[in-house]
């Protein structure tokens, strides 16, 4: 399994759409900025057949210091972004499971 970067996506989309890499980069960058800005306002971002991004609040909890497990470390509540994949994405990703399991067993 490979890591795909923003630059990889720009190159692929540029080749598919016939737009310059700079144009595609600008669209991707602005899209990500708008999604981030909406999430920062507490809004939910829904992209049909892709998925939903939403802000969830984690509860405060007590953790452990790995260097001194006898000491409790308070962990405050915080806002985190959760992603829930859409139906189409789930269906496309599901066949990957056997390949991942095979790779992990080697």
C-alpha positions in Angstrom: 0.0 0.0 0.0 1.4 3.4 -1.0 1.1 6.8 0.5 -0.6 9.3 -1.9 0.3 12.9 -1.4 -1.5 16.1 -2.4 1.1 16.5 -5.2 0.2 13.0 -6.5 -3.5 14.0 -6.6 -2.8 17.2 -8.4 -0.8 15.4 -11.1 -3.5 12.8 -11.6 -6.4 15.2 -11.7 -4.4 17.6 -14.0 -3.9 14.7 -16.5 -7.6 13.7 -16.3 -9.1 17.2 -16.6 -6.6 18.8 -18.9 -6.1 21.7 -16.5 -2.7 23.0 -15.4 -1.2 21.6 -12.2 -1.4 25.1 -10.7 -5.1 25.4 -11.4 -5.8 21.9 -9.9 -3.6 22.7 -6.9 -5.5 25.9 -6.3 -8.9 24.1 -6.4 -7.7 21.3 -4.1 -6.1 23.8 -1.7 -9.2 26.1 -1.5 -11.4 23.0 -1.1 -9.4 21.8 1.9 -9.3 25.3 3.4 -13.0 25.7 3.1 -13.6 22.3 4.7 -11.2 23.2 7.5 -12.9 26.6 8.0 -16.4 25.0 8.2 -15.2 22.4 10.7 -13.5 25.2 12.8 -16.9 26.8 13.1 -18.4 23.6 14.3 -20.2 22.8 11.0 -20.6 19.4 9.5 -19.3 18.9 6.0 -21.2 16.3 3.9 -20.0 15.1 0.5 -22.4 12.6 -0.9 -21.0 9.2 -1.8 -17.7 10.2 -0.3 -18.3 10.8 3.4 -19.0 13.2 6.3 -16.6 15.2 8.3 -17.8 16.4 11.7 -16.4 17.8 14.9 -16.8 15.7 18.0 -15.8 16.5 21.6 -13.9 13.9 23.5 -14.5 13.6 27.2 -12.0 14.5 29.9 -10.2 11.5 31.2 -7.3 10.4 33.4 -4.3 9.0 31.6 -1.1 7.4 32.7 2.5 8.8 32.5 4.4 6.1 30.6 7.6 7.1 32.4 5.9 7.0 35.9 2.7 4.8 35.7 1.9 5.6 39.3 1.0 9.2 38.5 -2.3 10.2 37.0 -2.3 12.7 34.2 -5.5 14.6 33.5 -6.4 14.8 29.8 -8.8 17.7 29.1 -11.8 17.4 26.7 -10.9 18.4 23.2 -12.5 18.8 19.8 -11.5 16.2 17.2 -12.5 15.7 13.6 -14.2 12.4 12.8 -14.8 11.1 9.3 -17.6 8.7 8.4 -17.2 7.2 4.9 -20.2 7.3 2.5 -21.8 4.2 1.0 -19.9 4.4 -2.3 -16.6 4.7 -0.5 -17.3 1.8 1.8 -18.2 -0.4 -1.2 -15.0 0.5 -3.0 -12.7 0.1 0.0 -14.2 -3.2 1.3 -12.3 -5.5 -1.2 -9.0 -4.2 0.1 -9.3 -6.1 3.4 -7.8 -9.4 2.1 -4.8 -7.6 0.7 -4.2 -5.8 4.0 -4.6 -8.9 6.0 -2.1 -10.8 3.8 0.4 -7.9 4.0 0.1 -7.9 7.9 0.6 -11.7 8.1 3.9 -11.5 6.2 
